[in-house]
Amino acid sequence: MGKAQPTRLVTIACGGTGGHLFPGVAVAEALERRGADVELLISSKAVDQLGVQTARHLEVLALPALPPSLRSCFPFLKAFLQSCRVTRTAFKQRRPVALLAMGGFASAPSIVAARMAGVPVFLHEANSVPGRANRWCSPLAREVYLYFPGAAANLRHRSVHVTGMPVRSRFQPSNTETCRKLLKLDASAPVLLVTGGSQGAHALNKLLEDAVGLFAVRAPELQFVHFTGSEDAECVRRTYARHGRRAVVEPFCSDMWTALGAATLAVARAGASSLAEQAAMRLPAILIPYPHAADNHQHHNALAFAATGAARLLPQNHATPNALVDLVLAILLDPLALSAMQTAMVGWHRPDAAEWIAERLIEAKQSPTRAADSPLTIARLTSHVGHTHADGSAH
C-alpha cells in the first residue's frame, strides 16, 4: 500500500456531536498513517471543542454552523452561508483532494463548498436511518459509506459501500483488571458503565439515581462508571455516595477505551458511534434509545443490535428502576448470556473500516475526474437537491 505525498490534504467534516467527530478522527488517523495531511471541520459547540482535544495534532477549523430550528430558519441559513464562505476560503488557500462528510448539520455547508470548488465528496452514514444532511446531500457525493446495510434504501446512491463504522485504534479488547485499576476500582468486582453519549442524558441519569438504592440491596458488589454530561455530575455523584456505592462519575470522558475496558455491561443510548466503540471492545449493552432522536434513528439502531443478540432493548417509557435492575442482574448473573452477547458484538465491528475509507480517499487523487465531481453553480445545486424523493433519497 503506497504512501501518500506529504502535500496531499484530505478534509473531514465531522462536527456537531461526538458521534460525528470521533469516527472522523478515526479516519484521520488512518490517513495520517498513509502520509496524508488532514484537516477537521467541526462546529463551535462545546462538545466539539472538548472532543477535539483528543486529536490536538490535527489541523482543526471551527465553522459557525448551527442546527436547524423549528422557531426560525434565519439563524440556520445565515450560519450555513457563513460556513460555506469559511470553507471555500480554506479550500482556496489549500485545495483538498477529497472531502469526507460524516453527516450532521456541520457537514452540509462543507459539502456545498466542496462541490462548488470541484472537490470530490464522499459521505459516511452512521445510522440505520440516514440523517437529513446525508439524505439531502447524497446526490452530490461520489461514494457513500454505511454502517447499517439497511440505510442504503433511503439514499439510493449508485455507489454505496457497507464499510462498517470507523473506530479509533485505541478501541480494542483490553485487560479488564488493568482498566479497573486505572480507574481506582476493585479489579475483581463487576462494573456497570452508564453513558448517554458525548453530551450525557438526563433521563438516564435520573433513572440510575432512582435505581442505585435497589442495586445497593440486590448487588452490593457492583461498581459504576457513569458519564453524565455537564449538568448532572454533582447530583449523580452525591447519590452514589449516599448509598455507599463505589462509582466513578464524570461529565465527559476523553479516555472512553479505558472505561469500556473496565466494564462488564453498559447501559447506554443507541448512537451509532457509541455502539461501534462498544462492539470494538466486545462490551454487551442494555440500550435505552433517545426517544426524540431524528426519525427515531436510535430506536432502529438498537433494534438492529438487539436482533443479533448483541444488546437488549429497553425503551425509555418502560425503563423503570425495577425493570432496569432486573435486566442488569439477569445478564450479570448468567455467564452464558453475557458470553453470547459478547460474541454477537464482534459481528458489529469491522476493524479495517477506517483504513478502507482512508484508502478510497487517497485514491481520489488518482481517479479520473467524474461528472459527479464537477463544480456546481447555485442553479445546479438547486437542481440536485430538488431531485430527491419525499423521504429524502435521491433518484
C-alpha positions as CSV (number, residue, x, y, z in Angstrom):
1,M,0.0,0.0,0.0
2,G,1.7,3.2,-1.2
3,K,2.4,6.2,0.9
4,A,0.6,9.5,0.1
5,Q,2.7,12.6,-0.6
6,P,3.0,14.9,2.4
7,T,1.3,17.7,0.5
8,R,-1.9,15.6,-0.1
9,L,-4.7,17.1,2.0
10,V,-8.0,15.4,2.9
11,T,-10.7,17.4,4.7
12,I,-13.1,15.7,7.0
13,A,-16.3,17.5,8.0
14,C,-17.3,15.8,11.3
15,G,-18.7,18.3,13.7
16,G,-21.9,18.6,15.7
17,T,-21.7,15.7,18.1
18,G,-19.1,13.2,19.3
19,G,-20.9,10.6,17.2
20,H,-19.8,12.5,14.1
21,L,-16.5,13.8,15.4
22,F,-14.8,10.6,16.7
23,P,-15.4,8.4,13.6
24,G,-13.9,11.3,11.6
25,V,-10.9,11.3,13.8
26,A,-10.5,7.6,13.3
27,V,-10.3,8.1,9.5
28,A,-7.9,11.0,10.0
29,E,-5.6,8.7,12.0
30,A,-5.7,6.2,9.1
31,L,-5.0,8.9,6.6
32,E,-2.0,10.2,8.6
33,R,-0.6,6.6,8.6
34,R,-0.6,6.9,4.8
35,G,1.3,10.2,4.9
36,A,-1.6,12.5,4.1
37,D,-2.3,15.8,5.8
38,V,-5.8,16.1,7.4
39,E,-8.0,19.0,8.3
40,L,-11.1,18.5,10.5
41,L,-14.1,20.8,10.0
42,I,-16.1,21.0,13.2
43,S,-18.8,23.1,14.8
44,S,-18.3,25.7,17.5
45,K,-20.3,23.6,20.0
46,A,-18.6,22.9,23.3
47,V,-18.8,19.2,22.7
48,D,-16.7,19.5,19.6
49,Q,-14.2,21.8,21.2
50,L,-13.9,19.3,24.1
51,G,-13.8,16.2,21.9
52,V,-11.2,17.5,19.5
53,Q,-8.7,17.8,22.4
54,T,-8.0,14.1,21.9
55,A,-6.7,14.9,18.4
56,R,-4.6,18.0,19.1
57,H,-2.1,17.0,16.4
58,L,-4.7,17.5,13.6
59,E,-5.5,20.7,11.9
60,V,-8.9,21.9,13.0
61,L,-11.2,24.6,11.6
62,A,-14.3,25.5,13.5
63,L,-17.3,26.6,11.4
64,P,-20.2,28.9,12.6
65,A,-22.7,26.2,11.5
66,L,-25.9,25.8,13.6
67,P,-28.5,23.1,13.6
68,P,-31.9,23.8,12.0
69,S,-34.5,25.3,14.4
70,L,-38.3,25.0,14.4
71,R,-38.6,28.5,15.7
72,S,-36.8,30.3,12.8
73,C,-34.8,29.2,9.8
74,F,-32.9,32.6,9.6
75,P,-30.1,31.8,12.0
76,F,-29.6,28.4,10.4
77,L,-29.4,29.9,6.9
78,K,-27.2,32.7,8.0
79,A,-24.8,30.3,9.7
80,F,-25.0,27.9,6.7
81,L,-23.9,30.6,4.3
82,Q,-21.1,31.8,6.6
83,S,-19.8,28.3,7.0
84,C,-19.8,27.9,3.2
85,R,-17.7,31.1,2.9
86,V,-15.3,30.0,5.6
87,T,-14.9,26.6,3.9
88,R,-14.4,28.0,0.4
89,T,-11.8,30.4,1.7
90,A,-9.9,27.4,3.3
91,F,-10.2,25.5,0.0
92,K,-8.7,28.4,-2.0
93,Q,-5.8,28.6,0.4
94,R,-5.2,24.8,0.1
95,R,-7.4,22.7,-2.1
96,P,-8.0,19.2,-0.6
97,V,-8.0,16.1,-2.9
98,A,-11.3,15.0,-1.2
99,L,-13.9,15.9,1.4
100,L,-15.3,13.2,3.7
101,A,-18.5,14.3,5.3
102,M,-19.6,12.3,8.4
103,G,-23.2,13.7,8.5
104,G,-24.8,16.3,10.8
105,F,-25.5,20.0,10.4
106,A,-21.8,20.9,10.3
107,S,-21.2,18.8,7.2
108,A,-23.8,20.2,4.8
109,P,-22.2,23.6,4.1
110,S,-18.8,21.9,3.6
111,I,-20.3,19.6,1.0
112,V,-21.8,22.5,-0.9
113,A,-18.5,24.4,-0.7
114,A,-16.6,21.4,-1.9
115,R,-18.8,20.8,-4.9
116,M,-18.6,24.4,-5.9
117,A,-14.8,24.1,-5.8
118,G,-14.9,20.8,-7.8
119,V,-13.6,18.8,-4.8
120,P,-14.8,15.1,-4.8
121,V,-17.2,14.5,-1.9
122,F,-17.6,11.2,0.0
123,L,-20.2,10.6,2.6
124,H,-20.4,8.3,5.6
125,E,-23.8,7.5,7.1
126,A,-23.6,6.1,10.6
127,N,-27.2,5.4,11.5
128,S,-29.7,2.8,10.3
129,V,-32.0,5.7,9.2
130,P,-29.9,8.3,7.3
131,G,-29.9,11.8,8.7
132,R,-31.3,14.8,6.9
133,A,-27.9,16.2,5.9
134,N,-26.9,13.0,4.2
135,R,-30.3,12.4,2.6
136,W,-30.2,15.9,1.1
137,C,-26.6,15.9,0.1
138,S,-26.1,12.3,-1.1
139,P,-26.7,13.3,-4.8
140,L,-23.6,15.4,-4.5
141,A,-21.3,12.6,-3.4
142,R,-19.1,10.4,-5.4
143,E,-19.4,7.5,-3.0
144,V,-21.5,6.7,0.2
145,Y,-20.3,4.5,3.1
146,L,-22.6,2.9,5.5
147,Y,-22.5,1.2,9.0
148,F,-26.0,-0.3,8.8
149,P,-26.8,-2.0,5.4
150,G,-30.5,-1.1,5.6
151,A,-29.6,2.6,5.4
152,A,-29.0,2.2,1.6
153,A,-32.7,2.0,0.9
154,N,-33.1,5.6,2.0
155,L,-30.2,7.0,0.0
156,R,-30.4,5.1,-3.3
157,H,-27.0,6.3,-4.4
158,R,-25.3,4.5,-7.3
159,S,-22.1,3.8,-5.4
160,V,-22.9,2.6,-1.8
161,H,-20.4,0.5,0.3
162,V,-21.1,-1.1,3.6
163,T,-17.8,-0.3,5.3
164,G,-18.7,-0.5,9.0
165,M,-18.0,2.3,11.4
166,P,-14.6,3.9,11.7
167,V,-13.4,3.5,15.3
168,R,-10.2,5.0,16.8
169,S,-7.4,2.5,17.1
170,R,-7.3,2.6,20.9
171,F,-10.7,0.8,20.9
172,Q,-9.8,-2.9,21.1
173,P,-10.3,-5.6,23.8
174,S,-8.2,-4.7,26.9
175,N,-7.2,-6.3,30.1
176,T,-10.2,-5.7,32.4
177,E,-8.3,-5.7,35.7
178,T,-5.8,-3.2,34.4
179,C,-8.5,-0.8,33.2
180,R,-10.3,-1.1,36.6
181,K,-7.1,-0.3,38.5
182,L,-6.6,2.8,36.3
183,L,-10.0,4.0,37.4
184,K,-9.2,3.1,41.0
185,L,-11.9,0.4,41.1
186,D,-11.8,-3.1,42.6
187,A,-10.2,-5.2,39.9
188,S,-12.3,-8.3,40.8
189,A,-15.8,-6.8,41.1
190,P,-18.2,-6.3,38.1
191,V,-18.6,-2.8,36.7
192,L,-21.7,-1.2,35.1
193,L,-20.9,1.6,32.6
194,V,-23.6,4.2,32.2
195,T,-23.3,6.7,29.4
196,G,-25.7,9.0,27.5
197,G,-23.2,9.7,24.7
198,S,-20.9,12.7,24.4
199,Q,-23.5,15.1,25.8
200,G,-24.9,12.9,28.5
201,A,-28.6,12.0,29.0
202,H,-30.6,13.5,31.8
203,A,-33.2,10.7,31.7
204,L,-30.6,8.0,32.1
205,N,-29.0,10.0,35.0
206,K,-32.4,10.2,36.7
207,L,-33.1,6.5,36.1
208,L,-29.8,5.5,37.7
209,E,-30.3,7.8,40.6
210,D,-33.6,6.1,41.3
211,A,-32.1,2.6,40.8
212,V,-28.9,3.0,42.9
213,G,-30.7,2.1,46.2
214,L,-32.0,-1.1,44.6
215,F,-28.6,-2.0,43.3
216,A,-27.2,-1.4,46.8
217,V,-29.5,-4.1,48.2
218,R,-29.5,-6.6,45.4
219,A,-26.0,-6.3,44.0
220,P,-23.8,-4.7,46.7
221,E,-20.6,-5.7,44.9
222,L,-21.5,-3.9,41.7
223,Q,-19.4,-0.8,40.8
224,F,-20.3,2.0,38.5
225,V,-18.6,4.2,35.9
226,H,-21.1,7.0,34.9
227,F,-20.6,9.8,32.4
228,T,-23.4,12.3,33.0
229,G,-22.9,15.3,30.7
230,S,-22.2,18.7,32.2
231,E,-25.4,19.3,34.1
232,D,-25.9,16.4,36.4
233,A,-22.5,15.3,37.5
234,E,-22.5,16.6,41.1
235,C,-26.1,15.4,41.8
236,V,-25.4,11.9,40.5
237,R,-22.0,11.8,42.4
238,R,-23.8,12.6,45.6
239,T,-26.4,9.9,45.0
240,Y,-23.8,7.1,44.6
241,A,-22.0,8.4,47.7
242,R,-25.2,8.5,49.8
243,H,-25.8,4.8,49.0
244,G,-22.2,3.9,49.7
245,R,-21.6,2.8,46.1
246,R,-18.1,2.7,44.5
247,A,-18.5,4.9,41.5
248,V,-16.5,7.0,39.0
249,V,-18.7,9.9,38.0
250,E,-17.6,12.4,35.4
251,P,-19.3,14.8,33.0
252,F,-17.3,13.7,30.0
253,C,-14.8,11.0,29.2
254,S,-11.8,11.6,26.9
255,D,-10.4,8.1,27.7
256,M,-13.5,6.0,26.8
257,W,-11.5,3.0,25.9
258,T,-10.4,2.6,29.5
259,A,-14.0,2.9,30.7
260,L,-15.2,0.4,28.2
261,G,-12.4,-2.0,29.0
262,A,-13.2,-1.8,32.7
263,A,-16.9,-2.5,32.2
264,T,-18.8,-5.8,32.4
265,L,-22.0,-4.4,30.9
266,A,-23.2,-1.0,29.6
267,V,-26.4,0.9,30.0
268,A,-26.4,3.4,27.1
269,R,-28.2,5.3,24.5
270,A,-28.0,3.9,20.9
271,G,-26.0,6.4,19.0
272,A,-24.1,4.6,16.2
273,S,-20.6,5.7,17.1
274,S,-21.0,4.7,20.8
275,L,-22.4,1.3,19.6
276,A,-19.4,0.8,17.3
277,E,-17.0,1.6,20.2
278,Q,-18.8,-0.9,22.4
279,A,-18.6,-3.5,19.6
280,A,-14.9,-2.9,19.1
281,M,-14.4,-3.6,22.9
282,R,-16.9,-6.5,22.8
283,L,-19.0,-4.9,25.6
284,P,-22.6,-6.1,25.9
285,A,-25.2,-3.4,26.4
286,I,-28.7,-2.6,27.6
287,L,-29.8,0.1,25.1
288,I,-32.3,2.8,26.1
289,P,-32.7,4.8,22.8
290,Y,-33.2,8.5,23.0
291,P,-36.9,8.7,22.0
292,H,-36.7,12.1,20.4
293,A,-33.9,11.4,18.0
294,A,-34.5,12.5,14.4
295,D,-36.6,9.9,12.6
296,N,-36.3,7.8,15.8
297,H,-33.0,6.5,14.4
298,Q,-31.6,5.4,17.8
299,H,-34.5,3.0,18.2
300,H,-33.8,1.5,14.8
301,N,-30.1,1.2,15.7
302,A,-30.9,-0.5,18.9
303,L,-33.3,-2.9,17.2
304,A,-30.6,-4.0,14.8
305,F,-28.2,-4.7,17.6
306,A,-30.9,-6.5,19.7
307,A,-31.9,-8.6,16.7
308,T,-28.4,-10.2,16.6
309,G,-28.3,-10.8,20.3
310,A,-25.5,-8.2,20.9
311,A,-27.7,-6.0,23.1
312,R,-31.0,-5.8,25.0
313,L,-33.5,-3.1,24.1
314,L,-35.3,-1.3,26.9
315,P,-37.5,1.6,25.6
316,Q,-37.3,4.7,27.8
317,N,-41.1,4.5,28.5
318,H,-40.5,1.1,30.0
319,A,-37.3,1.9,31.8
320,T,-38.4,1.9,35.4
321,P,-35.8,1.4,38.2
322,N,-37.1,-2.1,38.9
323,A,-37.1,-3.1,35.2
324,L,-33.5,-1.8,34.8
325,V,-32.2,-3.6,37.9
326,D,-34.0,-6.9,36.9
327,L,-32.5,-6.8,33.4
328,V,-29.0,-5.9,34.6
329,L,-28.9,-8.7,37.1
330,A,-30.4,-11.2,34.7
331,I,-27.5,-10.6,32.4
332,L,-24.7,-10.3,35.0
333,L,-25.8,-13.5,36.8
334,D,-26.0,-15.6,33.6
335,P,-22.4,-16.1,32.3
336,L,-23.6,-17.9,29.2
337,A,-25.9,-15.0,28.3
338,L,-23.1,-12.5,28.8
339,S,-20.7,-14.5,26.7
340,A,-23.3,-14.9,23.9
341,M,-23.8,-11.1,23.8
342,Q,-20.0,-10.5,23.7
343,T,-19.8,-12.9,20.7
344,A,-22.6,-11.2,18.9
345,M,-21.0,-7.8,19.4
346,V,-18.0,-9.0,17.4
347,G,-20.2,-9.1,14.3
348,W,-20.8,-5.3,14.6
349,H,-17.1,-4.4,14.4
350,R,-15.1,-4.1,11.2
351,P,-11.5,-3.4,12.3
352,D,-10.5,-2.1,8.8
353,A,-13.3,0.4,8.3
354,A,-11.2,3.5,8.8
355,E,-8.3,2.0,6.8
356,W,-10.6,1.1,3.9
357,I,-12.2,4.5,3.7
358,A,-8.9,6.3,4.0
359,E,-7.6,4.3,1.1
360,R,-10.6,5.3,-1.1
361,L,-10.0,9.0,-0.2
362,I,-6.3,8.7,-1.1
363,E,-7.2,7.1,-4.4
364,A,-9.5,10.1,-5.3
365,K,-6.3,11.9,-6.5
366,Q,-5.5,9.2,-9.0
367,S,-9.1,8.6,-10.1
368,P,-10.3,10.2,-13.3
369,T,-12.4,13.3,-12.9
370,R,-16.1,12.4,-13.0
371,A,-19.1,14.4,-13.9
372,A,-20.3,13.9,-10.3
373,D,-17.3,15.9,-9.1
374,S,-17.6,18.9,-11.5
375,P,-18.1,22.3,-9.9
376,L,-21.6,23.2,-9.1
377,T,-23.3,26.5,-9.7
378,I,-26.2,27.6,-7.4
379,A,-28.6,26.6,-10.2
380,R,-27.2,23.1,-10.5
381,L,-27.1,22.8,-6.7
382,T,-30.8,23.6,-6.5
383,S,-31.5,21.1,-9.2
384,H,-29.6,18.4,-7.4
385,V,-31.3,19.0,-4.1
386,G,-34.7,19.2,-5.9
387,H,-34.2,15.8,-7.4
388,T,-34.8,13.9,-4.2
389,H,-37.8,11.9,-3.1
390,A,-40.1,13.0,-0.3
391,D,-38.3,10.7,2.0
392,G,-35.0,12.4,1.2
393,S,-33.5,9.8,-1.1
394,A,-32.1,10.6,-4.5
395,H,-33.1,9.4,-7.9
